[in-house]
Amino acid sequence: MATPWGTLLPHGPGQAPIELRSSVVTIGSAPAESSGDLQHVRVPGNKFLSRSHFELRRTAEGEVLVVARSRTNLSFLNGCVLPYDQSRRAVLDADNAPHQPAGCTAPDA
């Protein structure tokens, strides 16, 4: 199994952190089964998540891109709505230091 490059911290009560190991990770309430280099993360109990809500894509350069996959429920990144099926780079900063990919540093990390 691949080395984790980051951790997803679900907002729901009692949900444990989820290691991100694949270059493409789909997050939703009922995504497809994981296979090959695709990791699918099920986050139950959130009525605002679509079955396949958004993707995290880790590039060869180590950047993280976020892609909205839901046409019915909105996805947000840093307070802005993500347009459907268009990638946006996740920028690491002091405000999201506890939630950033492994190996990255921020002033308060």
N, C-alpha and C positions, 0 to 999 in steps of 0.2 A: 504494500500500500504506500502511496506517495506521502511525502512529508507535508504536514499542514503549512499553508502559506498565510493563514489567517483564521479568525474565529468569528462566528456569527453569534450575537447575543440576543436571543429572542426576547420580546417584551412581555410575554405571558407569564403568569405566576407558575413557579415550579418547573420551568423549562430550562434545561441545562444548556450551556454553551455548546455550539456545534463547530467542529473543526472543518475548515475548508481545505480540500485536498486536490480537487480537479481544476483544470484551467477554465472550465465552464461550470458554474453552479447555478441551478434554477431553484428559486425559492417560491413556495406557494402553499396553499392549503391541501392540495392533493396532486403534486407533480408526478410525472412518470417515474418508473423505477430507474435507479442509477445503472449505468452501463458504460464500460470503456472509460473514456476520459470525461464523461458527463456525470456530475454529481447532482442528485435531486434531493432537496431538503424540504421535508414536510414540517410546516409550522401550524399545528392545530389550534383551534379555539380563537382565531382572529377572524371575525365576520367581514373584515374589510379586505382580506387577502383573496385573490382569485386562485384558481387551481394552479396555474403557472403565472405568478405575479410579476417577478422580475428575475433577471440574470445578473450574476457577477462574472465577469470575464477577466482573467489574469493574463496579461500579455507577456511575451518573451522578455520584455524589458522590465517587467515587474509592476507595471501600472495596472490599476484596477478600473475596469469600465463597468458601468451599470446600464442595463437595457430594460426598459419597461416592456412587459409581455402581456399585460392585460388591456383589453379594449374597453372594459366596463368599470374597473376600479382604478383610481389614480395612484401613481407612484411618485414619491417625492425624494429629492436629494438636496440636502442643504437648504430646505425650505422652498424649493422650486419644483414645479410639476415636471416630470420627465415625459417627453413626447414618446408616443408608442413606437417601438421598434427602431429607436435611434440611440446610439451609445453616447454616454457622457462620462468623462473621466472623474473618478472619485478623488478629490483632493484631500490629502491628509493634513490636518492642522491640529493645533492645541485643543480645539473644541471636541474633536473626536478621537483623541489620543487613546482612550481605553478600548476603542473599537477598531483600531487600525490593523492592517496586516502585520504579521510577525516580522521582525527585523527592521521595521520602520521606527523612526524616533520623532517625537514632537517635544516641544519645550517642557511640557508637564508630564511626559510619559515616564 
